[in-house]
Amino acid sequence: MEFIAAGMAIIGSALGAAYGNSQVVKQALESMARQPEMSKELRSTMILGMAFIEAVPILGIVIALLLVL
């Protein structure tokens, strides 16, 4: 049962991060298309936001490992 819970934790965190990253990139590209002069600032903000979003699957893996051990 712990293995199923661990797998679900990893799948849930991976799906959430994928959806979050897609929304960040979508909005950043729309903003860059509307205001090309702001693209450098938007790109750096987008990369920072994606780094924060990618922390979620790492926490999901940690939780999964704690459930298995």
Secondary structure as the mmCIF struct_conf table of DSSP 4:
data_model
#
loop_
_struct_conf.conf_type_id
_struct_conf.id
_struct_conf.beg_label_comp_id
_struct_conf.beg_label_asym_id
_struct_conf.beg_label_seq_id
_struct_conf.end_label_comp_id
_struct_conf.end_label_asym_id
_struct_conf.end_label_seq_id
HELX_RH_AL_P HELX_RH_AL_P1 GLU A 2 ARG A 34
HELX_RH_3T_P HELX_RH_3T_P1 PRO A 36 MET A 38
HELX_RH_AL_P HELX_RH_AL_P2 SER A 39 VAL A 68
#
